[in-house]
Amino acid sequence: MPKVVSRSAVSTSADARPTASSAAALKVYYCICGEFILVIDAALSSLPRRQTDGAIIVRSQDKDGAKAKAFKLNAQPRDPILIERSQGGHERQYRFQCPRCTLPVAYQPNPPPATAGPFLYIFKGALTQIQGQLPSDAFDDEEYPNVTSDKSMRPNTIHE
């Protein structure tokens, strides 16, 4: 039987110069329970917030010259919720939940998938960049809205 000789090469990038792609590194975010939820090409702290509820606005489609964010959302869609705003009017939210603990993590005004509408909104305090650690704003302004979850009523209604 012939003798088997294997050769291998070891490569390292410790001394390599930074490239343009390294500046555009992807950011990974986790649910409070530790489940992987979002990978995106920008830090969530650098994105704008919605005035009505403080949710982080992720532009998911190009429009009017504004560049869309590249992202992948690992969350399960839920039934739509109808929100009655204290300023007047209603808003339909198609929510996404963590696949492990079912915590709502995001919503959008359009039916799923997450890239179907122009915007995806990440709930304030729902995601963290460090797995297993609570975000600093996880329980800020904690209020418990009056939730109607009667199955005979579609979609569910939350009064704020």
C-alpha angles and dihedrals in degrees: 000000000000120000114254114225119188128192128195136182126217117215130187134182097198092111097037121119116247116262133207090258092057090059089055094055119161120248121220123210131192137201119250087259091058099255117141108251113158141022115186139166095239138047111261089225089064094054124091122260129228114247096217098060108356093250118157113251116225114187105220100178133043114249135156093001094302111132118236120231120245108232145148119214117203099196137113121244118241134198113287119266126211113218122200106209121217089227089060131267135065134265127199114215125194100203133204123209137199109267091223107041100014092232110157107248106167145004141192136192092239131066116266146310101084093239095050096095134047093254140033117198121210113208115247110262095004099113136047133191093217113067113237095013124107116238114245092246096045096116102019115136090004109191129163110222122207102264121197110201102167106149091217089065115072122220106025117244130223120190115209 
